[in-house]
């Protein structure tokens, strides 16, 4: 293949969050390292740091496209060999339209192919490859390949991680280390679209344990709520804006509290002792698997933690007990960190790009 031309279709905004863009950035870095020409197609709204990430890598951002016809037209106009689709909102027929137009299509999914007919599927969630754990349904048969589904790359072996995460991965998980005032990092995606930071800040304070807490706040209203939380004795709360140095903050922390989204795989790769909260429905299955297998502690679901009445108080008290156990037990934190570190090795994106290029070469035939 001469210089391959690769497009990645994703969106990011305070409402949508940035998970799709972050994992597409990881793929983009790998494609660029292999000499490909890369462009992102979609909308990045009110996220200056995200557009700066694209600019820093020399990746152009083109608007849309949305409909199957628009996807095909954009692929033709930009002479794309490969188009990656990472969206819950696009018409599922877009993947089939691209294939029919001769564009190799990779669909990034999270347990549900949404009826997309792609050449290759990627579900990077832990356990997606295991039978009996609710793994992604088999994609439909593909035109021209009777009875054969597009290949599914499934599981955390294919986790998509950016350069900044891979370079920060320690050679070994952190050992059990006793500290009187643990350093805690709390973040909930690039924008905290669901407002989890103030809720979990209050739960952390309710543990009563001394801590030095840094809370990443993606929006001014979230920052204002966090600043209103009164720390207890021996507790310090520091709101901080989104930063490109987040991997360093993760490796420096004694405990990380985060949403159970795409950042889960970053935490695992970095060997971070972590406690996760499920903030949206499509995280539930992955959250359950990760907690069940001891890669992170579970704090429950955000709607439970924000509920009124007895049920809400009970959920918050249970989460606070889990956090207190982690804050007061270096061995418990180290056990989580070791399991997480051994699960995600940081080479997932390389395996994905290998699979894409192998399939494209095979489709092109000899010569």
Buried (B, 14 or more C-beta within 10 A) or exposed (E): EEEBBBBBBBBBBBEBBBBBBBBBBBBBBBBBEBEBBBBBBBBBBEBEEBBEBBEEBEBEBBEBBBBBBBBBBBBEEBEBBBBBBBBEEBBBBBBBBBBEBEBBBBBBBBBEBBEBBBBBBBBBBBBBBEEEBBBBBEBBEBEEEEEEBBBBBBBBBBBBBBBBBBEBBEEEBBEBEEBEBBBBBBBBBBBBBBBBBBBBBBBBBBBBBBBBBBBBBBBEEBBEBBBEBEBBEEBEBEBBEBEEEBBBBBBEBBBBBBBBBBBBBBBBBBBBBBBBBBBBEBBBBBBBBBBEBEBBBBBBBBBBBBBEEEEBEEBBEBBBEBBBBBBEBBEBBBBBBBBBBEBBBBBBBBBBBBBBBEBBEEEEEEE
